[in-house]
């Protein structure tokens, strides 16, 4: 069996913890990232060379970093990059066209799932049924949840059911009704025979299939509609079956879901970071600095240095509206944290003001930045950890902790870490324009523009 992992989500519902360039699948809330956990589940049924990943092209290096950090042997050519985000049906169709014939499990990369005997058995059942049906997995509900879609089962198929109807995210009253009808939560996981899937898309969603007849991928993604697999295919097909899944599953689609899965203290406060709570109960605190709560209950407090979110538990589904407002006004805080990740490492903005910006740059062992220059700023570098090989103006120097150099405006330069430990540099930028688009790359190991 082959596996296609969907890793293209934008991170709108967990802002400010997640951002467009650091969506929830790559955040390491639980030791490993959710993407890394998904890779481990994929390898239960597929060999490394049978695991494929489809994602927004912006996430290429986050994916490569997570694969490398966890020592997975997934081939780089199995990373399928979309030029635009067009929801799940185009992503899955494009991925399965590239994978070719065979059985394909489709897994979202941003869910938290316990792997138990029920999980393993469900995929075996689904693989057998996929000769005739498009298979979705239905999680047995534990409560009337308003944040999930529901699946109403129909005709019994031994250890599965034909799907009678898909239900949208309901009100609490409707959710209780769905539980009484024996509905399942829609897990967003699937298993298809690629030929049956392609044929069904051609019949039920021809606009998707026709778009991908173009050999020009950019043109295909301009033409293809933005549409989910549920609405675009499964709700229209008569060949859909649901396999019950009795295991812990959580799509972590809100901070309420995060609170549910985190460990809690005696006052039922879930805390990541440093916090003091006095006479405060049932709160979620994720903070990058000391946070104190006094006499409050049922709050979500998320602090990421550049933004603070405070919400009532039970209201956090609305956070995506905050993200949308920031996006509409082109606020960079919808896109990136103060710490931004690059294929060579990361940088953190420590301080900025009129005509200056101070960063901490971390370069991984054996990595280097592009050979580049800037037209509106100079840079002063001070090494605080490791050894830096600096190329500038045709010269090459080695700098050790406490040593520094100055790069004038317009001079070609590059930083490289030739050592075995992370290189850390404090960079002081001075100039009239200090944004990231003031970079002209002459050479780049990562083929960025």
N, C-alpha and C positions, 0 to 999 in steps of 0.2 A: 504494500500500500504506500502511496505517495502522500505527502502532506503539504498543503498550501497554508502559510501563516499570513494573516492580514495584519499589517503593522502600519497602517496609514492614518490612524485617528489623529485629530488636531489638538486634543487636550483642552476642550472648552469647559468641561463640567467640573474640573478640579482646580480652576484658577483661584489663587495665584501659585498654587503648588505646581501645577502643570502649565506650560505655555505652548505656543504653536511649534516652537523648535525643541521643546522638551515635553512631549505628551506623556500621559500617565504610564504607557507601556514601558517607558525607559527610566522612570523614577524608581529608586531603590528604597522603597518604604519597608520592604520585608527581607532585607539582606540582598537577595537577588532582585533584578527587575522582573516585572511581570512577563516581559518578552523572553527573558532567559528561562523563566519557569515554563513558558509555553514551548520553547525549544526542547526542554527535557521531556515534556509530554509527547511531543511529536516523535521523539526518538524511541518511544515505547513501541511504535508500530512501523517506523520508517528508518532506513539507513541514512546516514548523514547526506549522502549524495541524492537521496530521494526527498529531502526537505527543501521546499522553495519558500521564498518570502516575497510578498508583493507589498510595496510601500511607496509613499510619496518620495520623490527623488531627494527632497531635503533631508531625509532621514538616513541616507546611505551610510554615513560615517558613524552615526549612533548605532546602527545595526552591526556594522563591522566591529566596532569597539566592544559591544556586548558579546558577540560571538568569540572574539579573541580573548576577552577577560575570563570567560567561562570555559575556554579551551575546547569549544565545539569545532568540529571539522566540516562545517557546511561550506561547500564550494562557493567562491565569490560570484561565479556566473549564475548561481541559483537565486541571486537577489534581483528581483524584477522591479524596475523603477517606473512609476507612473509620472508623466509630466504634469498632471493635474489631479486633484482629488475629486472623484466623481461618484462617491459612495460605493457600496459593496458589490453590486451586480457587475459593473464594468471591471472592477478590480479582480473579481473571481473569474469572470469570463476571459479576460486577458491572461491571467495566470494559468488557467487550465488549457488555453490554446497553446501556450508555450510548453507546459508539462507534457501534453500529448495523451495518448491512450492509457487507460488503466483506471483503477480506483483511487480517488483523491479525497482525503479528509481535509476539511477547511476549518481552521481554528483561529478565532480572534486572539490577538496577542495581549489584551489588556484585561483579562478576567482572572479571578482567583478561584482555583478548582482543586479539590482534594482528589487524588488518584487512589481509588479503592477497587475492590473486585467488581462492583457495579459499573464503574467507569470502563474497565477493561472489557467486561462482558458486553456492554452496550455497543462498543465499537465492533466487536466480532459479529454481533447480530446485524448491525447496520451494514457491514461489508457484504454479508450474504444477501440482504434485502435489496442492495443497490443494483442488482441485476435488473430489477423491475421498477424501483422507486427512487426518487430524490429523497434522501434521508435528512431529517432534522432531529435534533436531540431535545427532549423535553424534560426539564427538571421538575421533580415533584415538589410543589410549593410547601413551605412551612408556615406561611402567613399570607394575608391579603396584601400584596405589595403593589403600590401604584406606579412604581418606576420601571416595571417590566412589561413586555408584551406577553400574551397568552396564546396557547394552542389548544383548540377544542378537538379531542380525539373522536374518530368515527369508528368504522368497521375494525374489529379485532383481527390482528394478523399474528397469531401465536404470541410472540413476546414483543409485539409492536402494534401500532394502530395506523390506519389510514387517517390523514388529516381532514377533518370536516371543515374547519374554519380557523383563520388567524385573527386574534383580537388585539387591538391597539392598547397602549398603556391606559388603564382604566381609572375611574374614581375609586375611592375605597369601597363604596357600596357595590360597584360593579365587580371589583376584585373579589369580594366575598361571594358574589353570585357565581363567578367563574370557578372558585374553589368548590362550590357545591355541585357544579356541573362536571367536575373531574378534570378541569383544564390543567395543563402544564405551563410552567414558565418557559418562554422561548429563549433557549440558551445561546443562540447565534452560532452554534457549531453545526457542521453539516458533513455529509459523506456522499459523494457522487461517483457514478460511472461516467467518465468524461464524455463518452459518445452520447449517452442519454441526456446529460446536462446540455451539451452543445445543441443537440437536436431540439430540446425543449425551449432553449433561448431563441433559436431561429424561428420557432413557431409562436411562442407566447410573447417574446420581446424582440421582434425583428429589427427594431431600430438600434438595439445594442449590437447584434450580430453584424448588421450592415455597416456600422461605423468601423468595426475592426476588419472589414475587408480591405480597407486602405492599408498600403504598405508604409504610409507616413504616420508614425505614432502620434506626433503632435496634432495632425489633422484628425486622426481617429478620436483623440480626446477632446478636440473642439466639437466634433459632431455628436459624440455619444451623450445621452441624457444623464443627468445626475439622479441616480435611482437605486434604491436598496434592493437586495435580492428577495426580501420578503414581498415587497409591493410589486416589484417588476417581474418576478417569476413565480415564486411559491404560491402566492395567493391566486394566481391565474392557472396553475397547473393542476391536473387531476391525478398526477403521478407522485404525490408527496406522502410520505409516511413519517411518523414520529416514533422514535425509540425512547422509552422512559429511562431516565438517568437518576439514580438515587445516590447522590453524593453531595457534598457541600459545594455550592457554586455561587459566586457573587461577581457581578459585572463591574463592581466598584465605580458605579456611575454617578456617585455623589458623595459628599462628605458624610452623609448619614450612613452610607455603606461602609466607608472607611472606619467610622466609629464602631460599627457592628463587629468588624473583624479584629480590631486592635485589642490587646490586653488592657485590662482596666484595674485600677487600685480599689481600695475598700470603699471609696466614695463614688465609684464607677466613673472616674475620670480617666480618659484614654490620653496618654501623654507621649509625645516624641519630641525630645529636646529637654531643656531645663525649665521646670515650672514649679511655682509654689501656689498651692490652692488652700485658701482658708474658708471654711464653711461653704464650700462650693462642690456641687455634685453633677454627675451626668454631663460632663463637658468633654469636648475633643480639643486638644491643644497640640498643634504642630508648629514649633517655633525655632528660629535660628538664634535666639538670644533669650536671656532669662525673662520669663513671663509670669506675672502674678495675677491670680484671680481671687476676688474677695466677695463672698456672699452672692454668687450667681449660680444658675442652674441651666442645663440644656442649651449651652452655647457651643458654637464652633469658632475657634480662634486660630487663624492660620497666618503666620508671620514669616515672610521671606526676604526681609531686609528692605526691598524696594516696594513692598505692598503688604497691607494687612487686610484680611477678610474677617469680619465678625458677623455671624449669622445664628439664628435659632436652629437647633436640630429640628428636622422635619421640614425646613424651608430651603434646604441647600440645592434642590433641583433647579432653583432659579438662578444659580451662580452663572450658568451659561449666558444669561442675559447681560451680566456684567462684562463677560468676555466680548460679547457682540458689540456693546457700547464702546469698549476700548478699540475694537477692531474698526468700527465705523469712523472713529476720529483719528485713526492711524497712530494710535499710541503704541510705542515700542514695547511697553510692558505686557501687551497681549502676546507678543512674539517671543521674547527672550527674558531670562532672569538676569540679575547682575552677573552671575556666572554663566558664561556661554561656552559651549563645547565645540571643539574643532577636531579634525582628524589627527592632529598632532598633540592634542592635550586640551587645555582650557584657559580662559582668562576670566578674572573677576574685577569688576569696576569697584575700586575702593573709595574713590572721591572724585568729584568733577565740579567744575565751575566755569565761569566765563574765561575761555581761552586756555583751559588746562583740564587734563584728565589723568588720573593715577590708576594703574592696573597692576594686578598680580598675575603674571603669566606662568603657567606650568606646562613644560614640554616633556613628554614621555621619553624614556630611554630609546635612543636610536631614531628618533623622529626629528623633523625639521620643518620650519615654516617655509612658505614660498619665498623665492627671490623676488623682492618687491621694492616699490618706492611710493612715497606720498608727496603730494603737491601742495598741501596746506598745513603740514605739521612737521615739527622735529620731534625726536624721541631720545630720551636719556634713560639708559638701562643700568640697573644695579643688580648684580648677582647675589642672591641670598642663600642659595642651596645648589649643590651640584657644580658641574663645569659646563660653560657655554662656549661653543665655537661660533664666533661672530665673523661674518663676511660683510664687508662694507667698502664701497669705493675701490674695489679690486684688491683689497687687503684681507688677510685672515688672521684673527687673534684668538687666543684662549683666555677666558676670564674665569676666575674662581671667586668664592664668596668674599664680598667686600669690595671687589673690583668693579669698575664701571666703564662705560663708553658713551659717546654722544653721536647721534645720527642726524645730520642736518637735513633740511627739506630737500627733496629731489634726489637724494643719494640712494643708489641701489644697496640693499642690505638683506641679510638673512640670519636667523638664529637656528642653531642646531644643538641637540643634546647628544654628545658622543659617549656619555657615561652610562653607568648601570643603575643610577637612581634618578628620580625626577629632578629636572632642572626648574628652579624657581627664580624668577626675575621680577623686580619692581620696575615698571615702565612709567615714566612721566612724559606725557604728551603736551606740547605747547604749540598753539596755532590758532588760526582763525576759523578752522572747520575741522571737527574732531570725530566725524561719523565714520562708520565702518566701510562706506563705499568709496572713501579716499584711499584706495589701494589699487595700484597697477601691478599685476602679477606678470613676471617675465618667465619664470619657471615654477612648476608646482608638481610635487610628487603625487598629488591626489587628483590631478586633472580638473581642478576647478577653473572657472573662467577668470 
